[in-house]
Amino acid sequence: MITGDLKSKIDTVWNAFWSGGISNPLEVIEQITYLLFIRRLDELQTLKEKKARVTGAIDDPIFLPGQSHLRWQHLKNAGAAEAHQTMGQEVFPFLHGLGGEGSTYSEHMKDARYTIPTAGLLSKVIDLLDEIPMGKRDTNGDLYEYLLSKIAQAGTNGQFRTPRHIIELMVAMMAPTPEDEICDPACGTAGFLVAASEYVREQHPSTLTNAKQRQHFHHSMFHGFDFDSTMLRIGSMNMLMHGIEAPDIRYRDSLSEGASSEEEQYSLILANPPFAGSLDYEATSKDLQKVVKTKKTELLFLALFLKLLKPGGRAAVIVPDGVLFGSSKAHKALRKILVEDQKLDAVVKLPSGVFKPYAGVSTAILFLTKTDSGGTDDVWFYDVRADGFSLDDKRNPVDANDLPDVLARWQTKPTLAEVRAASLEATTTLAEERGTSLEATWPELSRARTDQSFTVPKGEIVAQDYDLSLNRYKEIEYDEVEHRAPLEIIADIEALDAEIAKGMDELKAILS
């Protein structure tokens, strides 16, 4: 989250659009994104030119000879009328063709429109954006996250934004590797994919120096689907601005029949799917309806994730609380699939204020591994009570924050292979070792149900009809109440009655 001078500058740019006649937040962010992207292209071209002074030639230039007037450095110094004309007549046609014929980027950009109405507004916005430092990747990400947060002002479009610190927790817990193929079937502005790419860059720096891994990173690691063209354009540019050359961001209704063609394609899914989205029941995939017959999008998306994952693939998914304890036949059937047919790893309960001021819905994060053969032994529960921000509509930073503890405790969990290597026979399961060697290896297994995190054996979950709500298993520790004689309690009650009677008499006297 950005603060201070940078936030003030972005707010000034935003207000300039509003006072200039563009009040739709989606349109404002689109136009700002285009301008930031043009500036980024100029910076990349400048880096290529500096490199060419050593190598002798520009490698894969962005701007060809005769296109220098399309660059940011020219636009910011040109007259207002000239810049306005160049943007509409030349820069946007240039952007439409960027990325090559048939690329996903050029596909999303073909409908992009330049809608800044006046030369004066363009000139003012260019001057304001030019003052914003964009050299550091972190600053770039913070700035873009702040811009994206404003989309929620458009009402229902708030569904596209997941708080960045929640995204980063989920990514860190899943720990993507350079070999993963990562998908978000409801990608919106591609926040999960961006965070995953940043994690791989930081934790596996050799990814970009190994030719094969670098090719995979830029062209086949990240996949996102959405059915909103504006979100696809913003998500695609978000990825490009974070250094992904050819992200696979595609138009698709993920719950439709067409999505089933990519069964078992991905090793990691990170998503916050729509909770109460509109659903074309007739167009919904029949394969998904076979898994769970329902119109609820949150259940259908979970069924979809299981289909898209490769065997051994894993997922971290935000779901509304109703998924955890809903009593309908579809709810119970899906939870049974997660526990019996797959490996349910964890349920992290989030405080209800996480999505404020956009929504007050209570949610949790499900962590699972696709096995198609079961494997659930102990499910880890964590009750997140604070996420580093106040849980009211203001969401101001506060000291209380459980998220680092969530990650730290999760990262101490040994894999099944590690447990087997350190203890008994290769056929030993986690359940058989509960209370022995594994308990010493992972302290979470021995924590009390009164603690903030604890584990629940599969058998107990089955006995509770696959209920996954944390409160079903949590125990509350009450302070001991001082023992008092019955006559003392009666005397206190009589004294209280006398006080009430006296007060009523005084009130009657006043009223009369």
C-alpha positions as CSV (number, residue, x, y, z in Angstrom):
1,M,0.0,0.0,0.0
2,I,1.4,3.4,-1.0
3,T,1.3,6.4,1.2
4,G,2.4,10.0,1.3
5,D,3.7,11.9,-1.7
6,L,3.3,9.1,-4.3
7,K,-0.3,8.5,-3.2
8,S,-1.0,12.2,-3.4
9,K,0.3,12.4,-7.0
10,I,-1.8,9.5,-8.1
11,D,-4.9,11.1,-6.5
12,T,-4.1,14.3,-8.3
13,V,-3.9,12.4,-11.7
14,W,-7.2,10.7,-10.8
15,N,-8.9,13.9,-9.9
16,A,-7.7,15.5,-13.1
17,F,-9.6,12.9,-15.1
18,W,-12.7,13.4,-13.1
19,S,-12.6,17.2,-13.4
20,G,-11.9,16.7,-17.2
21,G,-15.1,14.8,-17.7
22,I,-14.1,11.1,-17.3
23,S,-15.8,9.8,-14.2
24,N,-16.0,6.0,-14.9
25,P,-13.3,4.5,-12.8
26,L,-12.7,1.7,-15.3
27,E,-12.2,4.2,-18.1
28,V,-9.9,6.3,-16.0
29,I,-7.7,3.4,-15.0
30,E,-7.6,2.2,-18.6
31,Q,-6.4,5.5,-19.9
32,I,-3.8,5.9,-17.1
33,T,-2.6,2.4,-17.8
34,Y,-2.1,3.1,-21.5
35,L,-0.1,6.2,-20.6
36,L,2.0,4.4,-18.0
37,F,2.6,1.6,-20.5
38,I,3.7,4.0,-23.2
39,R,6.2,5.4,-20.7
40,R,7.4,1.9,-19.8
41,L,8.0,1.1,-23.4
42,D,10.1,4.2,-23.8
43,E,12.2,3.2,-20.8
44,L,12.7,-0.3,-22.1
45,Q,13.8,1.1,-25.5
46,T,16.3,3.4,-23.8
47,L,17.8,0.3,-22.0
48,K,18.1,-1.5,-25.3
49,E,19.9,1.5,-26.8
50,K,22.3,1.7,-23.9
51,K,23.1,-2.0,-24.4
52,A,23.5,-1.5,-28.1
53,R,26.4,0.9,-27.4
54,V,28.3,-2.1,-26.3
55,T,26.9,-4.8,-28.6
56,G,26.7,-2.6,-31.7
57,A,23.0,-3.4,-32.5
58,I,19.6,-3.0,-30.8
59,D,18.2,-6.4,-30.0
60,D,14.5,-6.6,-30.9
61,P,13.7,-2.9,-30.8
62,I,10.3,-1.7,-29.6
63,F,10.3,1.5,-31.7
64,L,11.5,1.2,-35.3
65,P,13.2,4.0,-37.2
66,G,10.6,6.7,-38.0
67,Q,8.6,6.0,-34.8
68,S,10.6,8.1,-32.3
69,H,7.7,10.6,-32.2
70,L,5.5,7.9,-30.6
71,R,7.8,7.7,-27.6
72,W,7.0,9.1,-24.1
73,Q,10.0,11.5,-24.2
74,H,8.7,13.1,-27.4
75,L,5.1,13.2,-26.2
76,K,5.9,14.9,-22.9
77,N,7.8,17.7,-24.7
78,A,5.4,18.1,-27.6
79,G,2.7,20.8,-27.7
80,A,-0.6,19.8,-26.2
81,A,-2.5,19.7,-29.6
82,E,0.3,17.8,-31.3
83,A,0.5,15.2,-28.5
84,H,-3.3,14.8,-28.5
85,Q,-3.4,14.2,-32.2
86,T,-0.4,11.8,-32.2
87,M,-2.0,9.7,-29.4
88,G,-5.3,9.2,-31.2
89,Q,-4.0,8.8,-34.7
90,E,-0.7,7.0,-34.3
91,V,0.2,5.8,-30.8
92,F,-3.0,3.7,-30.3
93,P,-2.7,2.0,-33.7
94,F,0.9,1.2,-32.7
95,L,-0.3,-0.3,-29.4
96,H,-2.9,-2.4,-31.3
97,G,-0.2,-4.2,-33.2
98,L,2.3,-4.5,-30.4
99,G,3.2,-8.1,-29.4
100,G,2.9,-9.4,-32.9
101,E,0.1,-10.8,-35.0
102,G,-2.0,-13.3,-33.1
103,S,-0.5,-12.5,-29.6
104,T,-2.9,-12.4,-26.7
105,Y,-1.9,-8.8,-26.0
106,S,-2.7,-7.6,-29.6
107,E,-6.0,-9.5,-29.3
108,H,-7.0,-7.6,-26.1
109,M,-5.7,-4.3,-27.5
110,K,-7.7,-4.3,-30.7
111,D,-10.7,-2.7,-29.0
112,A,-8.7,-0.3,-26.9
113,R,-9.8,3.3,-27.4
114,Y,-8.2,6.6,-26.7
115,T,-10.9,8.6,-24.8
116,I,-9.1,11.6,-23.3
117,P,-11.3,14.3,-24.6
118,T,-9.1,17.4,-24.7
119,A,-5.5,18.3,-25.4
120,G,-5.3,20.2,-22.2
121,L,-6.3,17.2,-20.0
122,L,-3.8,15.0,-21.8
123,S,-1.0,17.5,-21.3
124,K,-1.8,17.9,-17.6
125,V,-1.9,14.1,-17.0
126,I,1.3,13.5,-18.9
127,D,3.1,16.1,-16.7
128,L,1.7,14.6,-13.5
129,L,2.6,11.0,-14.5
130,D,6.1,12.1,-15.6
131,E,6.8,13.2,-12.0
132,I,6.0,9.7,-10.6
133,P,9.2,7.6,-10.0
134,M,8.8,4.3,-11.9
135,G,12.4,3.0,-11.7
136,K,11.9,0.4,-9.0
137,R,9.8,-2.7,-9.5
138,D,8.3,-2.4,-6.0
139,T,7.2,1.1,-6.6
140,N,5.7,0.1,-9.9
141,G,3.7,-2.7,-8.3
142,D,2.5,-0.5,-5.4
143,L,1.4,2.2,-7.7
144,Y,-0.5,-0.2,-9.9
145,E,-2.1,-1.9,-6.9
146,Y,-3.3,1.5,-5.7
147,L,-4.8,2.2,-9.1
148,L,-6.5,-1.1,-9.2
149,S,-8.0,-0.6,-5.8
150,K,-10.0,2.3,-7.2
151,I,-11.8,0.0,-9.6
152,A,-14.0,-1.0,-6.6
153,Q,-15.6,2.4,-6.8
154,A,-17.4,1.1,-9.8
155,G,-19.6,-1.1,-7.6
156,T,-19.8,-4.7,-8.8
157,N,-16.4,-4.4,-10.3
158,G,-15.0,-4.6,-6.8
159,Q,-15.1,-8.4,-7.3
160,F,-11.9,-8.1,-9.3
161,R,-9.7,-7.0,-6.5
162,T,-8.2,-9.2,-3.8
163,P,-6.1,-7.3,-1.1
164,R,-2.5,-7.6,-2.1
165,H,-1.2,-8.8,1.3
166,I,-3.7,-11.7,1.1
167,I,-2.6,-12.6,-2.4
168,E,1.1,-12.5,-1.2
169,L,0.3,-14.8,1.7
170,M,-1.4,-17.4,-0.6
171,V,1.5,-17.3,-3.1
172,A,4.1,-17.7,-0.3
173,M,2.2,-20.6,1.2
174,M,2.0,-22.3,-2.2
175,A,5.7,-21.4,-3.0
176,P,5.6,-21.6,-6.8
177,T,8.7,-23.0,-8.6
178,P,10.2,-22.3,-12.0
179,E,8.6,-25.6,-13.3
180,D,5.0,-24.7,-12.3
181,E,2.3,-23.9,-14.8
182,I,0.1,-21.4,-12.9
183,C,-3.5,-20.6,-13.7
184,D,-6.2,-18.2,-12.4
185,P,-9.5,-19.0,-14.1
186,A,-11.1,-15.8,-12.8
187,C,-8.0,-13.5,-13.1
188,G,-9.5,-10.0,-13.2
189,T,-6.5,-7.7,-13.2
190,A,-4.1,-10.7,-12.8
191,G,-3.1,-9.9,-9.3
192,F,-2.4,-13.5,-8.4
193,L,-0.3,-14.1,-11.5
194,V,1.7,-11.0,-10.9
195,A,2.4,-11.9,-7.3
196,A,3.4,-15.5,-8.4
197,S,5.9,-14.1,-11.0
198,E,7.4,-11.8,-8.4
199,Y,7.8,-14.7,-6.0
200,V,9.6,-16.8,-8.6
201,R,11.9,-13.9,-9.5
202,E,12.9,-13.4,-5.9
203,Q,13.1,-17.0,-4.7
204,H,14.5,-18.5,-7.8
205,P,16.7,-15.8,-9.4
206,S,18.4,-18.4,-11.7
207,T,15.1,-18.7,-13.6
208,L,15.9,-15.7,-15.8
209,T,19.5,-16.8,-16.5
210,N,18.6,-20.3,-17.6
211,A,17.4,-20.2,-21.2
212,K,14.8,-22.9,-21.0
213,Q,13.3,-21.7,-17.7
214,R,13.4,-18.1,-19.0
215,Q,11.4,-19.1,-22.1
216,H,8.9,-21.0,-19.9
217,F,8.6,-18.0,-17.5
218,H,7.8,-15.5,-20.2
219,H,5.6,-17.7,-22.5
220,S,4.0,-20.7,-20.8
221,M,4.1,-20.3,-17.0
222,F,1.2,-17.9,-16.4
223,H,-2.4,-18.4,-17.6
224,G,-5.4,-16.3,-16.8
225,F,-9.1,-16.3,-18.0
226,D,-11.8,-13.8,-17.7
227,F,-14.9,-12.7,-19.7
228,D,-14.6,-9.0,-19.2
229,S,-12.6,-7.4,-22.1
230,T,-11.6,-4.4,-20.0
231,M,-10.2,-6.6,-17.2
232,L,-8.3,-8.6,-19.8
233,R,-6.7,-5.5,-21.2
234,I,-5.8,-4.2,-17.8
235,G,-4.6,-7.6,-16.6
236,S,-2.5,-8.2,-19.7
237,M,-0.8,-4.8,-19.3
238,N,-0.4,-5.4,-15.6
239,M,1.6,-8.6,-16.5
240,L,3.6,-6.8,-19.2
241,M,4.5,-3.9,-16.8
242,H,5.8,-6.5,-14.4
243,G,8.1,-7.9,-16.9
244,I,6.2,-10.9,-18.4
245,E,6.7,-10.8,-22.1
246,A,3.9,-13.0,-23.4
247,P,1.3,-13.8,-20.7
248,D,-1.5,-16.1,-21.6
249,I,-4.4,-13.9,-20.7
250,R,-7.5,-15.0,-22.6
251,Y,-11.2,-14.3,-22.9
252,R,-13.2,-17.2,-21.5
253,D,-16.2,-18.0,-19.4
254,S,-14.4,-20.5,-17.2
255,L,-17.6,-22.3,-16.3
256,S,-18.7,-22.9,-19.9
257,E,-18.4,-26.0,-21.9
258,G,-15.2,-24.8,-23.6
259,A,-13.1,-24.8,-20.4
260,S,-13.2,-28.6,-20.1
261,S,-10.8,-28.9,-23.0
262,E,-7.9,-27.9,-20.7
263,E,-8.4,-30.7,-18.2
264,E,-5.2,-31.5,-16.1
265,Q,-3.2,-28.7,-17.7
266,Y,-1.9,-26.8,-14.6
267,S,0.2,-27.6,-11.6
268,L,-0.9,-24.6,-9.5
269,I,-4.1,-22.6,-9.2
270,L,-4.4,-19.4,-7.3
271,A,-7.8,-17.8,-7.4
272,N,-10.6,-15.7,-5.8
273,P,-13.5,-16.7,-7.9
274,P,-16.9,-14.8,-8.0
275,F,-19.0,-15.8,-5.0
276,A,-22.5,-14.8,-6.3
277,G,-21.8,-14.3,-10.0
278,S,-24.4,-14.5,-12.7
279,L,-24.6,-17.9,-14.2
280,D,-25.9,-19.0,-17.6
281,Y,-27.1,-22.4,-16.4
282,E,-27.6,-23.8,-20.0
283,A,-24.1,-22.9,-21.0
284,T,-22.5,-24.3,-17.9
285,S,-20.2,-27.2,-18.5
286,K,-22.0,-30.5,-18.2
287,D,-18.8,-32.1,-16.8
288,L,-18.9,-29.7,-13.9
289,Q,-22.6,-30.4,-13.3
290,K,-21.7,-34.1,-13.0
291,V,-19.3,-33.3,-10.3
292,V,-21.6,-31.0,-8.3
293,K,-25.1,-30.2,-9.5
294,T,-25.7,-26.6,-8.5
295,K,-26.1,-23.0,-9.7
296,K,-23.7,-21.6,-7.1
297,T,-20.6,-20.3,-8.9
298,E,-18.3,-20.8,-5.9
299,L,-19.0,-24.5,-5.9
300,L,-18.7,-24.9,-9.7
301,F,-15.4,-23.1,-9.6
302,L,-14.0,-25.5,-7.0
303,A,-15.1,-28.4,-9.2
304,L,-13.4,-26.7,-12.2
305,F,-10.2,-26.3,-10.3
306,L,-10.1,-30.0,-9.6
307,K,-10.5,-30.7,-13.3
308,L,-7.8,-28.2,-14.4
309,L,-5.2,-29.4,-12.0
310,K,-2.7,-32.1,-13.0
311,P,-2.4,-35.0,-10.6
312,G,-0.2,-33.7,-7.7
313,G,-1.2,-30.2,-8.6
314,R,-2.2,-27.8,-5.8
315,A,-4.5,-24.9,-5.2
316,A,-5.1,-22.0,-2.9
317,V,-8.6,-20.6,-3.3
318,I,-10.7,-18.0,-1.4
319,V,-14.2,-19.2,-0.7
320,P,-17.2,-17.7,1.2
321,D,-17.9,-19.3,4.6
322,G,-21.0,-21.0,3.2
323,V,-18.8,-23.4,1.3
324,L,-17.4,-24.6,4.6
325,F,-20.7,-25.5,6.3
326,G,-23.5,-25.2,3.8
327,S,-26.1,-27.9,4.3
328,S,-27.3,-28.3,0.7
329,K,-26.7,-31.6,-1.1
330,A,-24.2,-29.9,-3.4
331,H,-22.2,-28.3,-0.5
332,K,-21.9,-31.6,1.3
333,A,-21.0,-33.5,-1.9
334,L,-18.2,-31.1,-2.8
335,R,-16.7,-31.1,0.7
336,K,-16.8,-34.9,0.7
337,I,-14.9,-34.9,-2.6
338,L,-12.2,-32.6,-1.2
339,V,-11.7,-34.7,1.9
340,E,-12.2,-38.2,0.5
341,D,-11.0,-38.1,-3.1
342,Q,-8.4,-35.3,-2.8
343,K,-6.0,-34.1,-0.1
344,L,-7.4,-31.2,1.8
345,D,-4.4,-29.5,3.5
346,A,-5.7,-26.5,5.3
347,V,-8.5,-24.1,6.0
348,V,-7.3,-20.5,6.9
349,K,-10.3,-18.5,8.3
350,L,-10.1,-14.8,7.4
351,P,-11.7,-12.0,9.4
352,S,-14.9,-10.6,7.9
353,G,-13.4,-7.1,7.4
354,V,-10.6,-8.2,4.9
355,F,-12.6,-7.1,1.9
356,K,-14.0,-3.9,3.3
357,P,-15.1,-1.3,2.3
358,Y,-16.1,-3.2,-0.8
359,A,-17.8,-6.2,0.9
360,G,-18.2,-7.5,4.5
361,V,-18.5,-11.2,3.5
362,S,-16.8,-13.8,5.7
363,T,-14.3,-15.9,3.8
364,A,-11.6,-18.6,4.2
365,I,-8.7,-19.9,2.1
366,L,-8.8,-23.5,1.1
367,F,-5.4,-25.2,0.4
368,L,-5.7,-28.6,-1.4
369,T,-3.7,-31.1,-3.5
370,K,-5.2,-33.0,-6.3
371,T,-4.6,-36.8,-5.9
372,D,-7.8,-38.4,-7.2
373,S,-7.0,-41.1,-4.5
374,G,-7.5,-39.3,-1.2
375,G,-4.7,-38.6,1.2
376,T,-6.4,-36.3,3.7
377,D,-5.1,-37.1,7.2
378,D,-5.0,-34.0,9.3
379,V,-6.5,-30.7,8.2
380,W,-4.8,-27.6,9.6
381,F,-7.1,-24.8,10.7
382,Y,-5.9,-21.2,11.5
383,D,-8.2,-18.5,12.8
384,V,-6.8,-15.2,11.4
385,R,-8.1,-12.4,13.7
386,A,-6.0,-9.5,12.4
387,D,-4.3,-8.9,9.0
388,G,-2.3,-5.7,9.6
389,F,-5.2,-3.3,8.9
390,S,-8.2,-2.2,10.8
391,L,-11.3,-4.3,10.0
392,D,-13.6,-1.3,9.5
393,D,-14.3,0.6,6.2
394,K,-11.2,2.7,6.6
395,R,-8.7,-0.2,6.7
396,N,-5.9,1.8,8.3
397,P,-2.6,0.1,9.1
398,V,-2.4,-1.4,12.6
399,D,0.2,-3.4,14.5
400,A,-1.9,-6.6,15.0
401,N,-1.1,-9.0,12.1
402,D,-1.4,-12.8,12.2
403,L,-0.4,-13.3,8.6
404,P,3.4,-13.7,9.3
405,D,2.5,-16.3,11.9
406,V,0.3,-18.2,9.4
407,L,3.1,-18.4,7.0
408,A,5.7,-19.3,9.6
409,R,3.7,-22.2,11.0
410,W,2.7,-23.5,7.6
411,Q,6.3,-23.5,6.4
412,T,7.3,-25.8,9.3
413,K,5.1,-28.5,8.0
414,P,7.1,-31.5,6.7
415,T,6.2,-33.2,3.5
416,L,5.1,-36.8,3.6
417,A,8.4,-37.8,1.9
418,E,10.4,-36.0,4.7
419,V,8.4,-37.7,7.4
420,R,8.9,-41.2,5.8
421,A,12.6,-40.6,5.3
422,A,13.0,-39.6,8.9
423,S,11.0,-42.3,10.6
424,L,9.2,-45.6,9.8
425,E,8.4,-47.7,6.8
426,A,7.7,-46.2,3.4
427,T,4.1,-47.3,3.8
428,T,3.5,-45.3,7.0
429,T,0.9,-42.6,6.6
430,L,0.6,-39.3,8.5
431,A,-2.3,-40.6,10.4
432,E,-0.4,-43.7,11.7
433,E,2.4,-41.4,12.9
434,R,0.2,-38.9,14.6
435,G,1.4,-38.5,18.2
436,T,4.8,-40.0,17.5
437,S,7.6,-38.8,15.2
438,L,5.5,-36.4,13.1
439,E,4.2,-34.6,16.2
440,A,7.8,-33.9,17.2
441,T,8.5,-32.8,13.6
442,W,5.4,-30.5,13.2
443,P,4.3,-28.9,16.5
444,E,0.9,-27.9,15.1
445,L,-0.3,-31.5,15.6
446,S,0.0,-31.2,19.3
447,R,-1.6,-27.8,19.7
448,A,-4.8,-27.5,21.7
449,R,-8.2,-26.7,20.2
450,T,-8.2,-23.5,22.2
451,D,-5.1,-22.2,20.3
452,Q,-5.3,-20.0,17.3
453,S,-4.2,-22.8,15.0
454,F,-4.7,-26.6,15.4
455,T,-5.2,-29.7,13.3
456,V,-8.3,-32.0,13.1
457,P,-8.1,-35.6,12.1
458,K,-10.0,-36.7,9.0
459,G,-12.1,-39.1,11.0
460,E,-13.5,-36.3,13.1
461,I,-14.4,-34.2,10.0
462,V,-16.1,-37.2,8.5
463,A,-18.1,-37.7,11.7
464,Q,-19.2,-34.0,11.5
465,D,-20.7,-34.6,8.0
466,Y,-17.6,-33.0,6.4
467,D,-18.2,-29.6,8.1
468,L,-15.1,-27.5,7.5
469,S,-16.0,-24.5,9.7
470,L,-13.3,-23.7,12.2
471,N,-15.9,-23.0,15.0
472,R,-17.1,-26.6,14.7
473,Y,-13.8,-27.9,16.1
474,K,-12.5,-24.9,18.1
475,E,-12.8,-25.0,21.9
476,I,-13.2,-21.9,24.0
477,E,-11.3,-21.5,27.2
478,Y,-13.4,-19.8,29.9
479,D,-11.9,-18.1,32.9
480,E,-12.8,-19.8,36.2
481,V,-15.8,-18.2,37.9
482,E,-15.3,-17.5,41.6
483,H,-17.5,-20.0,43.6
484,R,-20.2,-18.1,45.6
485,A,-22.8,-19.4,48.0
486,P,-26.4,-19.4,46.7
487,L,-27.6,-17.1,49.5
488,E,-25.0,-14.5,48.5
489,I,-26.2,-14.5,44.9
490,I,-29.9,-14.2,46.0
491,A,-28.9,-11.2,48.2
492,D,-27.2,-9.5,45.2
493,I,-30.3,-10.0,43.1
494,E,-32.6,-8.6,45.8
495,A,-30.4,-5.6,46.2
496,L,-30.5,-5.0,42.4
497,D,-34.2,-5.3,42.4
498,A,-34.4,-2.7,45.2
499,E,-32.2,-0.3,43.2
500,I,-34.5,-0.8,40.1
501,A,-37.6,-0.1,42.2
502,K,-36.1,3.0,43.7
503,G,-35.2,4.3,40.2
504,M,-38.7,3.7,38.9
505,D,-40.2,5.6,41.9
506,E,-37.9,8.6,41.2
507,L,-38.9,8.5,37.5
508,K,-42.6,8.4,38.4
509,A,-42.1,11.4,40.7
510,I,-40.4,13.4,38.0
511,L,-43.1,12.6,35.4
512,S,-45.9,13.5,37.8
